[in-house]
């Protein structure tokens, strides 16, 4: 069993400080969930527990069977740091689609260690990721990457494990597999697990204790059963949101682009290193249609969308027509992007610009990752209006790199909408958002579509996250050759 003490803590960096009233002492647990909204202080608390921040004063101690654990003994899986696995300072989000530039990226099996792979093949197969072992790390999907990081952590034989939102980005089958594995670690291997969660529905049935955070304060440490049976306590953490709570900026309108079909794809084939990702895919998306693009992790959803955005060089070797104009007939990449609002997990992973959140939103006008041209006063005003729509205007002057992962996702969503695009491509847009912000964004998408009638492509692994305006579904089947 584990115990946790956090008393009178003061960090050297004031930006990593919790409210001074936070004092927690849990003397016995096998599994613990730290639950709260984005930006509530969960990660600050955990960073102190995992010895990732320097302290001025106070007591922070995670113990197992009466023995205090130190950093090397704690397995900490934080998906906000997944880009470090590439071990390449010149990585950028389109690099995944450029096979000739991937040779400097490590192979998955090498990251794990060949001898460890051979000794732990049963674990690797239990997570259904043995097929990624010979791939370059940059080529695997976000869901596959999450499972890889879990395996990598377990191979180090930690005494306790901390995981930041382990289920997001996983398809339904993978969520069940990961949940069963974590339950086994707690019950059979007797290794305590701490999960950082921002959605009540992600609390597993085997969870023991809960620590609640909001506004950098601890609101209590109930048992999981107590919390899940107390609706008033749940509502104090996460508000309910309806479409009437969403206010889009005044006067917004789509451009005057005249087209019949936003996308026409004919017999699309994409292959990397003799492995086919997409085979003979046909798809027509007409103007104003709303689609959900579905399929398990690694089936090629993000690859297919990279052909539309122009980020994948293989798009020019395939039969693709965008906005009634055949790809490769003289259009520039900027001609393509100016009609599209686009967000993917890869874009979030590689958006490392140390600029203000308001400037990040304003980069959506120029479709750049980074601020290369100073936004005009009008652009900054429009950017701020969209931040108000998503209740993110309080982040305007904060550095993008110093806010939480979920807050970053919200800022990147504002960036998508800022130019009121004709075609919205949202690849797992609710990824990392707490349940209140999920509802807010979902309602904003529905209101945008009802009011402006854009074309929408929406990717998710959660059926309940699909907006009500979505009328069509495209399901990709994973190629297992």
C-alpha positions as CSV (number, residue, x, y, z in Angstrom):
1,X,0.0,0.0,0.0
2,X,1.0,3.6,-0.6
3,X,0.8,6.8,1.4
4,X,1.0,10.4,0.2
5,X,1.9,13.6,2.2
6,X,1.8,17.1,0.8
7,X,2.2,19.8,3.5
8,X,3.0,23.5,3.5
9,X,4.7,23.3,0.1
10,X,6.3,26.4,-1.5
11,X,8.0,26.0,-4.9
12,X,11.0,28.1,-6.0
13,X,9.2,29.0,-9.2
14,X,6.0,30.9,-8.3
15,X,4.4,29.9,-11.7
16,X,4.4,26.3,-10.4
17,X,2.8,27.2,-7.0
18,X,-0.5,25.8,-5.7
19,X,-2.6,27.7,-3.2
20,X,-0.9,27.7,0.1
21,X,-3.9,26.0,1.8
22,X,-3.2,22.7,0.0
23,X,-2.4,20.1,2.6
24,X,-3.0,16.4,1.9
25,X,-2.3,13.3,3.9
26,X,-3.6,10.0,2.6
27,X,-2.2,7.2,4.7
28,X,-3.3,4.2,2.6
29,X,-4.2,3.6,-1.0
30,X,-3.6,1.2,-3.9
31,X,-4.9,3.5,-6.6
32,X,-5.5,7.2,-6.6
33,X,-7.0,9.6,-9.1
34,X,-6.2,13.4,-9.1
35,X,-9.3,14.9,-10.8
36,X,-10.1,18.4,-11.9
37,X,-10.5,20.9,-14.8
38,X,-7.7,21.9,-17.1
39,X,-5.5,24.4,-15.3
40,X,-6.8,23.5,-11.9
41,X,-3.3,22.5,-10.5
42,X,-3.3,18.7,-11.0
43,X,0.0,18.7,-12.9
44,X,1.6,21.1,-10.5
45,X,0.7,18.9,-7.6
46,X,2.0,15.8,-9.4
47,X,5.2,17.4,-10.5
48,X,6.0,18.1,-6.8
49,X,5.1,14.5,-5.9
50,X,7.4,13.1,-8.7
51,X,10.2,15.5,-7.6
52,X,10.1,17.4,-10.9
53,X,10.1,20.8,-9.2
54,X,12.4,22.5,-6.7
55,X,10.9,23.4,-3.4
56,X,11.6,26.3,-1.0
57,X,9.9,24.6,1.9
58,X,7.3,22.0,2.9
59,X,7.0,18.2,2.8
60,X,6.2,16.1,-0.2
61,X,6.4,12.4,0.1
62,X,5.1,9.4,-1.8
63,X,5.8,6.2,0.1
64,X,5.2,2.5,-0.6
65,X,5.2,0.0,2.4
66,X,6.6,2.8,4.6
67,X,9.6,3.6,2.4
68,X,9.8,7.0,0.7
69,X,10.2,6.8,-3.1
70,X,12.7,9.0,-5.0
71,X,12.4,10.0,-8.7
72,X,14.1,7.0,-10.3
73,X,11.6,4.7,-8.5
74,X,8.5,6.6,-9.8
75,X,7.3,5.8,-13.3
76,X,5.9,9.1,-14.5
77,X,4.1,9.0,-17.9
78,X,3.3,12.5,-19.1
79,X,2.0,12.7,-22.7
80,X,2.7,16.5,-22.9
81,X,6.4,15.4,-23.3
82,X,6.0,12.8,-26.0
83,X,8.0,14.9,-28.6
84,X,11.1,14.2,-26.5
85,X,11.0,10.6,-27.8
86,X,11.9,11.8,-31.3
87,X,15.3,12.9,-29.9
88,X,15.6,15.3,-32.8
89,X,15.7,19.0,-32.3
90,X,14.6,19.8,-35.9
91,X,11.4,17.8,-35.7
92,X,8.2,19.4,-37.0
93,X,4.7,18.1,-37.3
94,X,4.7,17.5,-41.1
95,X,8.0,15.5,-40.8
96,X,5.9,12.3,-40.1
97,X,4.7,12.3,-43.7
98,X,8.2,12.9,-45.2
99,X,9.7,9.4,-45.3
100,X,13.1,10.6,-46.6
101,X,13.5,12.8,-43.5
102,X,12.7,10.1,-40.9
103,X,15.9,8.1,-41.0
104,X,17.3,10.1,-38.1
105,X,14.4,9.2,-35.9
106,X,14.9,6.2,-33.7
107,X,13.2,2.8,-34.3
108,X,10.6,1.8,-31.7
109,X,12.4,-1.5,-30.8
110,X,15.7,0.5,-30.2
111,X,13.9,2.9,-27.9
112,X,12.7,0.0,-25.8
113,X,15.9,-2.0,-26.1
114,X,16.2,-5.1,-28.2
115,X,16.9,-7.4,-25.2
116,X,14.0,-5.9,-23.2
117,X,11.7,-6.4,-26.2
118,X,12.5,-10.1,-26.4
119,X,12.0,-10.6,-22.7
120,X,8.7,-8.7,-22.6
121,X,7.0,-9.7,-25.8
122,X,4.0,-11.0,-23.9
123,X,3.4,-7.5,-22.5
124,X,3.9,-5.8,-25.9
125,X,1.5,-8.2,-27.5
126,X,-1.1,-7.7,-24.8
127,X,-1.3,-4.0,-25.9
128,X,-1.4,-5.0,-29.6
129,X,1.7,-2.9,-30.5
130,X,4.1,-5.6,-31.7
131,X,3.6,-4.4,-35.3
132,X,5.1,-1.0,-34.5
133,X,8.5,-2.4,-33.2
134,X,10.3,-2.0,-36.6
135,X,8.8,1.5,-37.3
136,X,10.4,4.9,-36.8
137,X,8.9,6.5,-33.7
138,X,7.6,9.5,-35.7
139,X,5.5,7.2,-37.9
140,X,3.2,5.7,-35.3
141,X,-0.2,7.1,-34.4
142,X,-0.8,9.1,-31.2
143,X,-2.8,6.1,-29.7
144,X,0.0,3.7,-30.5
145,X,2.5,6.2,-29.0
146,X,0.5,6.3,-25.7
147,X,0.6,2.5,-25.4
148,X,4.3,2.5,-26.2
149,X,5.1,5.0,-23.4
150,X,3.2,2.7,-20.9
151,X,5.3,-0.3,-22.0
152,X,8.5,1.8,-21.8
153,X,7.6,2.8,-18.2
154,X,6.8,-0.7,-17.1
155,X,10.1,-2.1,-18.5
156,X,11.9,0.1,-15.9
157,X,10.2,-1.8,-13.1
158,X,9.0,1.3,-11.1
159,X,7.8,1.0,-7.5
160,X,4.9,3.3,-8.2
161,X,3.3,4.7,-11.5
162,X,1.8,8.1,-12.3
163,X,0.0,8.5,-15.6
164,X,-1.5,11.7,-17.1
165,X,-4.8,10.9,-18.8
166,X,-4.0,7.3,-19.9
167,X,-7.2,6.8,-21.9
168,X,-7.4,9.8,-24.2
169,X,-6.5,9.2,-27.9
170,X,-7.2,5.5,-27.6
171,X,-9.9,3.6,-29.5
172,X,-12.5,1.7,-27.5
173,X,-10.7,-1.6,-27.6
174,X,-7.4,0.0,-26.6
175,X,-9.0,1.8,-23.7
176,X,-10.3,-1.6,-22.4
177,X,-6.9,-3.2,-22.9
178,X,-5.1,-0.4,-21.0
179,X,-7.7,-0.4,-18.3
180,X,-7.3,-4.1,-17.7
181,X,-3.5,-3.8,-17.7
182,X,-3.6,-1.0,-15.1
183,X,-6.0,-3.0,-12.9
184,X,-3.7,-6.0,-13.1
185,X,-0.7,-3.9,-12.0
186,X,-2.6,-2.7,-9.0
187,X,-4.3,-5.9,-8.0
188,X,-1.7,-8.6,-9.0
189,X,1.6,-6.8,-9.0
190,X,0.7,-4.6,-6.0
191,X,2.2,-1.5,-7.6
192,X,0.3,1.6,-6.7
193,X,-1.0,3.8,-9.5
194,X,-1.9,7.5,-9.5
195,X,-3.9,8.7,-12.5
196,X,-4.3,12.4,-13.5
197,X,-7.9,12.7,-14.9
198,X,-10.0,15.6,-16.2
199,X,-13.2,13.6,-16.9
200,X,-15.3,11.8,-14.4
201,X,-16.2,9.1,-16.9
202,X,-12.5,8.1,-17.1
203,X,-12.4,7.1,-13.4
204,X,-12.0,3.3,-13.5
205,X,-14.2,1.0,-11.5
206,X,-11.1,-0.3,-9.6
207,X,-10.1,3.2,-8.4
208,X,-9.6,3.6,-4.6
209,X,-9.2,7.3,-3.6
210,X,-9.8,10.7,-5.3
211,X,-8.1,14.0,-4.8
212,X,-10.2,16.9,-6.2
213,X,-8.6,20.1,-7.6
214,X,-10.0,23.4,-8.8
215,X,-8.5,26.9,-9.1
216,X,-5.2,25.6,-7.7
217,X,-6.9,24.4,-4.5
218,X,-7.7,20.9,-3.1
219,X,-11.5,20.6,-2.7
220,X,-11.3,17.2,-0.9
221,X,-10.1,13.7,-0.8
222,X,-13.1,11.4,-1.0
223,X,-13.1,7.7,-1.8
224,X,-14.0,7.0,-5.4
225,X,-17.3,5.6,-4.4
226,X,-18.2,8.7,-2.4
227,X,-17.3,11.0,-5.3
228,X,-19.1,9.0,-8.0
229,X,-22.3,8.9,-5.8
230,X,-22.2,12.6,-5.0
231,X,-23.6,14.6,-8.0
232,X,-23.5,17.9,-6.2
233,X,-19.8,17.4,-5.5
234,X,-19.2,16.5,-9.2
235,X,-21.1,19.6,-10.3
236,X,-18.9,21.8,-8.1
237,X,-15.9,20.6,-10.2
238,X,-17.4,20.6,-13.7
239,X,-20.4,22.8,-14.8
240,X,-22.9,21.5,-17.4
241,X,-22.8,23.4,-20.7
242,X,-25.5,23.8,-23.4
243,X,-25.5,25.4,-26.8
244,X,-27.2,28.4,-25.3
245,X,-24.1,29.1,-23.2
246,X,-22.0,29.6,-26.4
247,X,-21.7,33.0,-28.0
248,X,-19.9,33.1,-31.4
249,X,-18.3,36.4,-32.4
250,X,-20.7,38.8,-34.0
251,X,-20.7,39.3,-37.8
252,X,-18.8,36.2,-38.7
253,X,-19.4,34.6,-42.2
254,X,-17.7,32.1,-44.5
255,X,-15.8,33.3,-47.5
256,X,-17.4,33.5,-50.9
257,X,-15.7,30.4,-52.2
258,X,-17.9,28.7,-54.8
259,X,-17.4,25.0,-55.1
260,X,-19.5,21.8,-55.4
261,X,-17.2,19.3,-53.6
262,X,-14.7,20.2,-50.9
263,X,-12.9,16.9,-51.3
264,X,-12.8,14.2,-54.0
265,X,-10.5,11.3,-53.5
266,X,-10.2,8.5,-56.0
267,X,-8.3,5.2,-55.3
268,X,-5.9,6.7,-52.7
269,X,-2.9,4.6,-51.9
270,X,-0.3,5.6,-49.3
271,X,2.7,3.4,-48.5
272,X,5.7,3.7,-46.2
273,X,8.6,1.2,-46.2
274,X,6.6,-1.4,-48.1
275,X,3.7,-1.2,-45.7
276,X,0.4,0.1,-47.1
277,X,-1.4,2.5,-44.8
278,X,-4.2,3.3,-47.2
279,X,-5.4,1.1,-50.0
280,X,-7.8,2.2,-52.8
281,X,-9.7,4.7,-50.6
282,X,-12.5,6.6,-52.3
283,X,-14.2,9.6,-50.7
284,X,-16.3,12.5,-51.8
285,X,-17.2,15.3,-49.3
286,X,-19.6,17.8,-50.8
287,X,-20.0,21.4,-49.8
288,X,-21.8,21.8,-46.5
289,X,-21.6,18.1,-45.6
290,X,-20.7,17.0,-42.1
291,X,-18.7,13.8,-41.6
292,X,-17.2,11.8,-38.8
293,X,-14.0,10.0,-39.8
294,X,-13.7,6.9,-37.7
295,X,-11.5,3.8,-37.2
296,X,-9.1,2.2,-34.7
297,X,-5.7,3.5,-33.8
298,X,-3.2,3.2,-36.7
299,X,-5.9,2.8,-39.5
300,X,-4.7,5.9,-41.4
301,X,-7.2,8.6,-40.4
302,X,-4.5,11.3,-39.8
303,X,-2.6,10.2,-42.9
304,X,-5.8,10.6,-45.0
305,X,-6.3,14.1,-43.6
306,X,-2.7,15.1,-44.2
307,X,-3.4,14.6,-47.9
308,X,-6.2,17.2,-47.7
309,X,-4.1,19.8,-45.8
310,X,-1.2,19.5,-48.2
311,X,1.2,18.4,-45.4
312,X,1.8,15.0,-47.0
313,X,4.0,15.0,-50.2
314,X,2.3,11.8,-51.4
315,X,-0.8,13.9,-52.0
316,X,0.7,14.9,-55.3
317,X,1.0,11.2,-56.4
318,X,-2.7,10.6,-55.8
319,X,-5.9,11.6,-57.5
320,X,-7.2,14.4,-55.2
321,X,-9.5,17.3,-56.0
322,X,-10.1,20.1,-53.4
323,X,-12.7,22.8,-53.8
324,X,-13.2,21.5,-57.4
325,X,-9.6,22.1,-58.3
326,X,-7.4,19.0,-59.0
327,X,-4.3,18.8,-56.8
328,X,-1.1,19.6,-58.7
329,X,-2.5,22.1,-61.2
330,X,-0.6,25.1,-60.0
331,X,-2.1,25.8,-56.6
332,X,0.2,26.7,-53.8
333,X,0.0,25.2,-50.3
334,X,-1.3,28.5,-49.1
335,X,-4.1,28.4,-51.7
336,X,-5.2,25.1,-50.1
337,X,-4.8,26.1,-46.4
338,X,-6.6,29.5,-46.6
339,X,-10.0,27.7,-46.8
340,X,-9.2,25.1,-44.2
341,X,-9.3,25.2,-40.4
342,X,-7.1,22.2,-39.3
343,X,-6.1,20.7,-36.0
344,X,-4.4,17.4,-35.3
345,X,-2.7,15.8,-32.3
346,X,0.6,16.0,-34.2
347,X,0.2,19.8,-34.6
348,X,-0.3,20.1,-30.9
349,X,2.7,17.9,-30.1
350,X,5.1,20.0,-32.2
351,X,3.7,23.4,-31.5
352,X,6.5,24.6,-29.2
353,X,6.4,28.3,-29.8
354,X,7.2,30.4,-26.7
355,X,4.8,33.2,-27.6
356,X,1.6,34.5,-26.0
357,X,-1.6,32.6,-26.4
358,X,-3.2,35.5,-28.2
359,X,-0.4,35.5,-30.7
360,X,-0.8,31.7,-31.2
361,X,-4.5,32.2,-32.0
362,X,-3.5,35.0,-34.4
363,X,-1.1,32.7,-36.3
364,X,-4.3,31.0,-37.6
365,X,-4.8,33.9,-40.0
366,X,-1.5,33.1,-41.7
367,X,-1.6,29.3,-41.3
368,X,1.8,29.3,-39.7
369,X,3.2,27.3,-36.7
370,X,5.0,30.3,-35.1
371,X,4.7,34.0,-35.3
372,X,6.6,35.2,-38.4
373,X,4.5,38.3,-39.1
374,X,3.1,40.6,-36.4
375,X,-0.7,40.4,-36.4
376,X,-2.6,43.6,-37.1
377,X,-4.8,45.2,-34.4
378,X,-7.9,43.9,-36.2
379,X,-6.5,40.3,-36.2
380,X,-5.6,40.5,-32.6
381,X,-9.1,41.8,-31.8
382,X,-10.7,38.9,-33.7
383,X,-8.4,36.4,-32.0
384,X,-9.5,37.7,-28.6
385,X,-13.2,37.4,-29.6
386,X,-12.7,33.7,-30.4
387,X,-10.8,33.3,-27.1
388,X,-13.9,34.7,-25.4
389,X,-16.1,32.3,-27.2
390,X,-14.1,29.4,-25.7
391,X,-13.7,31.0,-22.3
392,X,-10.0,31.3,-22.8
393,X,-9.5,35.1,-23.0
394,X,-7.9,35.0,-19.5
395,X,-4.9,33.2,-21.1
396,X,-4.3,35.9,-23.7
397,X,-1.0,37.2,-22.4
398,X,0.3,34.0,-20.9
399,X,3.0,32.0,-22.6
400,X,1.7,29.1,-24.6
401,X,4.4,26.8,-23.2
402,X,3.5,27.6,-19.6
403,X,-0.2,26.7,-19.6
404,X,-1.6,23.2,-19.1
405,X,-1.9,20.6,-22.0
406,X,-5.7,21.0,-22.0
407,X,-5.5,24.8,-22.1
408,X,-3.1,24.5,-25.0
409,X,-5.6,22.4,-26.9
410,X,-8.3,25.1,-26.3
411,X,-6.0,27.8,-27.6
412,X,-5.2,25.7,-30.8
413,X,-9.0,25.3,-31.3
414,X,-9.4,29.1,-31.2
415,X,-6.6,29.2,-33.8
416,X,-8.7,26.9,-36.0
417,X,-11.8,29.1,-36.0
418,X,-10.2,32.5,-36.1
419,X,-10.5,32.9,-39.9
420,X,-14.0,31.3,-40.1
421,X,-12.9,28.5,-42.5
422,X,-15.1,26.9,-45.1
423,X,-13.7,23.5,-44.3
424,X,-13.2,22.4,-40.7
425,X,-10.9,19.4,-40.1
426,X,-10.8,18.5,-36.5
427,X,-8.7,15.4,-35.6
428,X,-9.5,14.5,-32.0
429,X,-10.3,18.2,-31.1
430,X,-11.5,17.3,-27.5
431,X,-8.3,15.4,-26.8
432,X,-7.0,16.5,-23.3
433,X,-10.0,18.8,-22.5
434,X,-11.8,18.4,-19.2
435,X,-15.5,17.4,-19.5
436,X,-16.8,21.0,-19.1
437,X,-14.6,22.3,-21.9
438,X,-15.5,19.2,-24.0
439,X,-19.1,20.3,-23.8
440,X,-18.2,23.9,-24.5
441,X,-16.2,23.0,-27.7
442,X,-18.8,20.5,-28.9
443,X,-21.6,23.1,-28.5
444,X,-19.5,25.7,-30.3
445,X,-18.9,23.4,-33.2
446,X,-22.6,22.6,-33.4
447,X,-23.5,26.3,-33.3
448,X,-20.9,27.2,-35.9
449,X,-22.2,24.5,-38.3
450,X,-25.8,25.4,-37.8
451,X,-25.2,29.1,-38.3
452,X,-22.6,29.2,-41.1
453,X,-23.1,25.8,-42.8
454,X,-19.4,24.9,-43.3
455,X,-18.1,21.5,-44.4
456,X,-16.9,19.5,-41.4
457,X,-14.7,16.4,-40.9
458,X,-14.5,15.3,-37.3
459,X,-12.3,12.5,-35.9
460,X,-12.8,10.9,-32.5
461,X,-12.7,7.6,-30.7
462,X,-15.7,8.5,-28.5
463,X,-19.1,8.1,-30.0
464,X,-20.6,10.5,-27.5
465,X,-18.2,13.3,-28.6
466,X,-19.5,13.4,-32.1
467,X,-21.5,16.6,-32.6
468,X,-25.2,16.3,-33.3
469,X,-24.7,18.1,-36.6
470,X,-22.7,15.2,-38.1
471,X,-24.8,13.4,-40.6
472,X,-22.3,11.1,-42.4
473,X,-19.7,8.6,-41.4
474,X,-16.5,7.3,-43.1
475,X,-14.9,4.3,-41.4
476,X,-11.3,3.3,-42.2
477,X,-10.2,-0.3,-41.7
478,X,-6.7,-0.9,-40.5
479,X,-4.5,-2.7,-43.0
480,X,-2.8,-5.6,-41.2
481,X,-0.7,-7.0,-44.0
